[in-house]
Every structure is written in structure tokens, then in C-alpha cells.
Amino acid sequence: MEATVRGRSVTIFDCRPPWQANLTEWSRVPVAQLRFDLVEERWTLYWADRNSRWHLYDDIEPGTVTELLAEIDRDPINIFWG
């Protein structure tokens, strides 16, 4: 896993080693994104579709980073880790 920060968002990636001998680069697929709302002072969770477009994950209310990371890890509807 890897994470990048850009502005008020943190994007989490699933990173995997090359799966064929002729490949040299790791694959890097966006899995989830946390976005911080300055007014509410809470984080919101988003999921990436197969085209890397972001959609609001509405199975959990906005909350803390810890709460949202726990939801990603738990992945009750298999939307983050398949």
C-alpha cells in the first residue's frame, strides 16, 4: 500500500510487484480517498471505480481518519479490496 497527499485529500493505493517476467514496474491502483472538510472538520470517504473515478462511499458518515481507515480495512461490501 501507498498513500499520497494532495491539498486536503489523501489517496490510498494498492501496489503490487510485476506479475510477468518482462515487466519491471509495480502496478499502482487507487483504492480509496479521504477528503477533509474544513467547515465540518471531518473526513469523508470515497472509492474508485475501474476507471479511477471517485464516488462517495455513503455506508459510513464522515468521521475521523481512524474511523474511515477501519472501514476501508473492514471493507464490508468488498468495494475497496474486491
mmCIF file of the C-alpha atoms, coordinates in Angstrom:
data_MODEL
# 
_entry.id   MODEL 
# 
loop_
_atom_site.group_PDB 
_atom_site.id 
_atom_site.type_symbol 
_atom_site.label_atom_id 
_atom_site.label_alt_id 
_atom_site.label_comp_id 
_atom_site.label_asym_id 
_atom_site.label_entity_id 
_atom_site.label_seq_id 
_atom_site.pdbx_PDB_ins_code 
_atom_site.Cartn_x 
_atom_site.Cartn_y 
_atom_site.Cartn_z 
_atom_site.occupancy 
_atom_site.B_iso_or_equiv 
_atom_site.pdbx_formal_charge 
_atom_site.auth_seq_id 
_atom_site.auth_comp_id 
_atom_site.auth_asym_id 
_atom_site.auth_atom_id 
_atom_site.pdbx_PDB_model_num 
ATOM 1  C CA . MET A 1 1  ? 0.000   0.000   0.000   1.00 0.00 ? 1  MET A CA 1 
ATOM 2  C CA . GLU A 1 2  ? 0.977   3.568   -0.604  1.00 0.00 ? 2  GLU A CA 1 
ATOM 3  C CA . ALA A 1 3  ? -0.609  6.921   0.149   1.00 0.00 ? 3  ALA A CA 1 
ATOM 4  C CA . THR A 1 4  ? -0.208  10.355  -1.400  1.00 0.00 ? 4  THR A CA 1 
ATOM 5  C CA . VAL A 1 5  ? -1.348  13.700  -0.064  1.00 0.00 ? 5  VAL A CA 1 
ATOM 6  C CA . ARG A 1 6  ? -2.617  16.480  -2.296  1.00 0.00 ? 6  ARG A CA 1 
ATOM 7  C CA . GLY A 1 7  ? -4.216  19.505  -0.711  1.00 0.00 ? 7  GLY A CA 1 
ATOM 8  C CA . ARG A 1 8  ? -6.899  18.259  1.683   1.00 0.00 ? 8  ARG A CA 1 
ATOM 9  C CA . SER A 1 9  ? -7.095  14.734  0.271   1.00 0.00 ? 9  SER A CA 1 
ATOM 10 C CA . VAL A 1 10 ? -5.209  11.512  0.935   1.00 0.00 ? 10 VAL A CA 1 
ATOM 11 C CA . THR A 1 11 ? -5.298  8.824   -1.745  1.00 0.00 ? 11 THR A CA 1 
ATOM 12 C CA . ILE A 1 12 ? -4.572  5.207   -0.835  1.00 0.00 ? 12 ILE A CA 1 
ATOM 13 C CA . PHE A 1 13 ? -3.147  2.873   -3.493  1.00 0.00 ? 13 PHE A CA 1 
ATOM 14 C CA . ASP A 1 14 ? -2.821  -0.903  -3.722  1.00 0.00 ? 14 ASP A CA 1 
ATOM 15 C CA . CYS A 1 15 ? 0.703   -1.595  -5.024  1.00 0.00 ? 15 CYS A CA 1 
ATOM 16 C CA . ARG A 1 16 ? 1.777   -4.963  -6.402  1.00 0.00 ? 16 ARG A CA 1 
ATOM 17 C CA . PRO A 1 17 ? 5.042   -6.281  -7.834  1.00 0.00 ? 17 PRO A CA 1 
ATOM 18 C CA . PRO A 1 18 ? 5.357   -7.118  -11.532 1.00 0.00 ? 18 PRO A CA 1 
ATOM 19 C CA . TRP A 1 19 ? 3.441   -10.274 -12.325 1.00 0.00 ? 19 TRP A CA 1 
ATOM 20 C CA . GLN A 1 20 ? 5.265   -11.141 -15.558 1.00 0.00 ? 20 GLN A CA 1 
ATOM 21 C CA . ALA A 1 21 ? 8.999   -11.549 -16.138 1.00 0.00 ? 21 ALA A CA 1 
ATOM 22 C CA . ASN A 1 22 ? 9.055   -8.889  -18.865 1.00 0.00 ? 22 ASN A CA 1 
ATOM 23 C CA . LEU A 1 23 ? 7.507   -6.235  -16.577 1.00 0.00 ? 23 LEU A CA 1 
ATOM 24 C CA . THR A 1 24 ? 9.706   -4.102  -14.349 1.00 0.00 ? 24 THR A CA 1 
ATOM 25 C CA . GLU A 1 25 ? 7.320   -1.623  -12.738 1.00 0.00 ? 25 GLU A CA 1 
ATOM 26 C CA . TRP A 1 26 ? 4.929   -2.250  -9.883  1.00 0.00 ? 26 TRP A CA 1 
ATOM 27 C CA . SER A 1 27 ? 1.220   -1.736  -10.524 1.00 0.00 ? 27 SER A CA 1 
ATOM 28 C CA . ARG A 1 28 ? -0.406  1.068   -8.547  1.00 0.00 ? 28 ARG A CA 1 
ATOM 29 C CA . VAL A 1 29 ? -4.209  1.121   -8.350  1.00 0.00 ? 29 VAL A CA 1 
ATOM 30 C CA . PRO A 1 30 ? -6.206  3.755   -6.416  1.00 0.00 ? 30 PRO A CA 1 
ATOM 31 C CA . VAL A 1 31 ? -8.373  2.149   -3.751  1.00 0.00 ? 31 VAL A CA 1 
ATOM 32 C CA . ALA A 1 32 ? -9.753  4.886   -1.510  1.00 0.00 ? 32 ALA A CA 1 
ATOM 33 C CA . GLN A 1 33 ? -9.553  8.592   -0.906  1.00 0.00 ? 33 GLN A CA 1 
ATOM 34 C CA . LEU A 1 34 ? -10.105 10.590  2.263   1.00 0.00 ? 34 LEU A CA 1 
ATOM 35 C CA . ARG A 1 35 ? -11.130 14.235  1.848   1.00 0.00 ? 35 ARG A CA 1 
ATOM 36 C CA . PHE A 1 36 ? -11.055 16.779  4.655   1.00 0.00 ? 36 PHE A CA 1 
ATOM 37 C CA . ASP A 1 37 ? -13.907 19.278  5.010   1.00 0.00 ? 37 ASP A CA 1 
ATOM 38 C CA . LEU A 1 38 ? -12.607 22.484  6.609   1.00 0.00 ? 38 LEU A CA 1 
ATOM 39 C CA . VAL A 1 39 ? -16.064 23.658  7.685   1.00 0.00 ? 39 VAL A CA 1 
ATOM 40 C CA . GLU A 1 40 ? -17.182 20.387  9.275   1.00 0.00 ? 40 GLU A CA 1 
ATOM 41 C CA . GLU A 1 41 ? -13.650 19.447  10.380  1.00 0.00 ? 41 GLU A CA 1 
ATOM 42 C CA . ARG A 1 42 ? -14.298 15.834  9.409   1.00 0.00 ? 42 ARG A CA 1 
ATOM 43 C CA . TRP A 1 43 ? -13.071 13.411  6.762   1.00 0.00 ? 43 TRP A CA 1 
ATOM 44 C CA . THR A 1 44 ? -15.222 11.872  4.023   1.00 0.00 ? 44 THR A CA 1 
ATOM 45 C CA . LEU A 1 45 ? -14.506 8.552   2.325   1.00 0.00 ? 45 LEU A CA 1 
ATOM 46 C CA . TYR A 1 46 ? -14.535 7.919   -1.434  1.00 0.00 ? 46 TYR A CA 1 
ATOM 47 C CA . TRP A 1 47 ? -13.978 4.773   -3.528  1.00 0.00 ? 47 TRP A CA 1 
ATOM 48 C CA . ALA A 1 48 ? -12.502 4.446   -7.018  1.00 0.00 ? 48 ALA A CA 1 
ATOM 49 C CA . ASP A 1 49 ? -14.293 2.686   -9.855  1.00 0.00 ? 49 ASP A CA 1 
ATOM 50 C CA . ARG A 1 50 ? -12.494 0.689   -12.552 1.00 0.00 ? 50 ARG A CA 1 
ATOM 51 C CA . ASN A 1 51 ? -11.814 3.938   -14.453 1.00 0.00 ? 51 ASN A CA 1 
ATOM 52 C CA . SER A 1 52 ? -10.251 5.548   -11.363 1.00 0.00 ? 52 SER A CA 1 
ATOM 53 C CA . ARG A 1 53 ? -13.226 7.898   -10.937 1.00 0.00 ? 53 ARG A CA 1 
ATOM 54 C CA . TRP A 1 54 ? -14.120 8.793   -7.357  1.00 0.00 ? 54 TRP A CA 1 
ATOM 55 C CA . HIS A 1 55 ? -17.529 8.160   -5.781  1.00 0.00 ? 55 HIS A CA 1 
ATOM 56 C CA . LEU A 1 56 ? -18.789 8.993   -2.310  1.00 0.00 ? 56 LEU A CA 1 
ATOM 57 C CA . TYR A 1 57 ? -18.839 5.945   -0.052  1.00 0.00 ? 57 TYR A CA 1 
ATOM 58 C CA . ASP A 1 58 ? -22.111 6.526   1.767   1.00 0.00 ? 58 ASP A CA 1 
ATOM 59 C CA . ASP A 1 59 ? -22.159 3.454   4.015   1.00 0.00 ? 59 ASP A CA 1 
ATOM 60 C CA . ILE A 1 60 ? -20.416 5.454   6.752   1.00 0.00 ? 60 ILE A CA 1 
ATOM 61 C CA . GLU A 1 61 ? -20.831 9.020   7.944   1.00 0.00 ? 61 GLU A CA 1 
ATOM 62 C CA . PRO A 1 62 ? -17.917 11.447  7.693   1.00 0.00 ? 62 PRO A CA 1 
ATOM 63 C CA . GLY A 1 63 ? -15.593 10.976  10.634  1.00 0.00 ? 63 GLY A CA 1 
ATOM 64 C CA . THR A 1 64 ? -12.026 10.692  11.798  1.00 0.00 ? 64 THR A CA 1 
ATOM 65 C CA . VAL A 1 65 ? -9.164  9.234   9.812   1.00 0.00 ? 65 VAL A CA 1 
ATOM 66 C CA . THR A 1 66 ? -9.034  6.308   12.241  1.00 0.00 ? 66 THR A CA 1 
ATOM 67 C CA . GLU A 1 67 ? -12.731 5.505   11.722  1.00 0.00 ? 67 GLU A CA 1 
ATOM 68 C CA . LEU A 1 68 ? -12.504 5.694   7.942   1.00 0.00 ? 68 LEU A CA 1 
ATOM 69 C CA . LEU A 1 69 ? -9.303  3.630   7.738   1.00 0.00 ? 69 LEU A CA 1 
ATOM 70 C CA . ALA A 1 70 ? -11.012 0.974   9.863   1.00 0.00 ? 70 ALA A CA 1 
ATOM 71 C CA . GLU A 1 71 ? -13.927 0.940   7.383   1.00 0.00 ? 71 GLU A CA 1 
ATOM 72 C CA . ILE A 1 72 ? -11.511 0.545   4.444   1.00 0.00 ? 72 ILE A CA 1 
ATOM 73 C CA . ASP A 1 73 ? -9.773  -2.312  6.246   1.00 0.00 ? 73 ASP A CA 1 
ATOM 74 C CA . ARG A 1 74 ? -13.066 -3.966  7.172   1.00 0.00 ? 74 ARG A CA 1 
ATOM 75 C CA . ASP A 1 75 ? -14.474 -3.444  3.650   1.00 0.00 ? 75 ASP A CA 1 
ATOM 76 C CA . PRO A 1 76 ? -17.922 -4.893  4.425   1.00 0.00 ? 76 PRO A CA 1 
ATOM 77 C CA . ILE A 1 77 ? -19.202 -4.621  0.830   1.00 0.00 ? 77 ILE A CA 1 
ATOM 78 C CA . ASN A 1 78 ? -15.930 -5.527  -0.910  1.00 0.00 ? 78 ASN A CA 1 
ATOM 79 C CA . ILE A 1 79 ? -15.650 -2.198  -2.681  1.00 0.00 ? 79 ILE A CA 1 
ATOM 80 C CA . PHE A 1 80 ? -12.058 -1.375  -1.717  1.00 0.00 ? 80 PHE A CA 1 
ATOM 81 C CA . TRP A 1 81 ? -10.188 -4.688  -1.864  1.00 0.00 ? 81 TRP A CA 1 
ATOM 82 C CA . GLY A 1 82 ? -12.562 -6.643  -4.111  1.00 0.00 ? 82 GLY A CA 1 
# 
